Amino acid sequence: MIAEHLREVRENVAAAAKSAGRLASDVSLLAVSKTFPAEDVLTAYEAGQRQFGENRVQELAEKAPKLPADCVWHLIGHLQQNKARQALEYAAWIHAVDSLALLRRLNLLAAEMGKAPKILFEVNVSGEESKFGLSPDEVSSVVEAAKGGPCQPVGLMTMAPLGASDEVLRAVFGGLRELRDRVARETGVALPELSMGMSGDYRAAIAEGATIVRIGTAIFGHR
Ligand SMILES: *Cc1c(COP(=O)(O)O)cnc(C)c1O
C-alpha cells in the first residue's frame, strides 16, 4: 500500500507542477512518517524515498537509527530549545525555526557539534492565534541574524489553516512566496526553499511555488 500511495503522490505532485508551468523536479516530496513505525519508513525507502519528516524530536531520535544512513531527516514540528541538541544530532533540515532565541541556540550548539543543518523559518501567514511561527514582519530581522551560520538559512515554511477554501489556501501560500521574495531582497539571503503543502492542500501550494511538500496521510495512511 505504501509503495502504491507513494507512486500516486509522486504522479500527482508532478502533474500539479506541470499544470503550474513548473518542472516536477522543482518540487521535492518529503514523506512525513510521524506516528508510523520504522518498518513503514523502510517500505517507503525501498520504494525509492529518501527524504523523511518527523514533527517530534524524541520520535526522530528513536526512529532514525533504525533506518539506512542515507535517509535524510527533516524536523518539521515546533522545536523547544531544550531539545535543540538532540534535533541537531539527527536532522539535516529543521523546518520550524520560529524565534530569534531558537536560532541563536541552534547556531551555538551547531558550532559546538560541528553541524551545519539547513534551516527554514516558520511563518504564521494566516495570523491564527493557535499557530507557531514568526509574524511576517519579524522575518527579515531573524534572517539577517542567521547570516553568520553555521546553520544555513534556505527558506520559509508555513501551515495553512485546516479546512481552508482554495481561495484562502492560495492567499496563504502565495503570501509566503511574496514574503520570501521581499525578505530575500531586504537581506540578500536567497531563501530558495518554500516548504508548504500537506496531504489536503499540496496542489494549491505547488501552484503558488512550493519547493518542498510535506505529505504524511496520503502516503502512510490515517494516523
Ligand atoms: C503532520 C504534518 C504534516 C503532514 O500532514 P498530512 O496531512 O498527514 O499530510 C506536514 N507538516 C507538518 C508540520 C506536520 O506536523
The ligand as a Gaussian input file, in Angstrom:
#p B3LYP/6-31G(d) Opt

LIG

0 1
 C        1.875000      16.008000      10.160000
 C        2.463000      17.131000       9.422000
 C        2.424000      17.184000       8.010000
 C        1.766000      16.120000       7.159000
 O        0.379000      16.188000       7.263000
 P       -0.598000      15.221000       6.398000
 O       -1.872000      15.949000       6.407000
 O       -0.630000      13.922000       7.106000
 O        0.000000      15.100000       5.036000
 C        3.013000      18.272000       7.393000
 N        3.615000      19.255000       8.100000
 C        3.679000      19.233000       9.440000
 C        4.353000      20.354000      10.150000
 C        3.097000      18.189000      10.153000
 O        3.162000      18.180000      11.502000

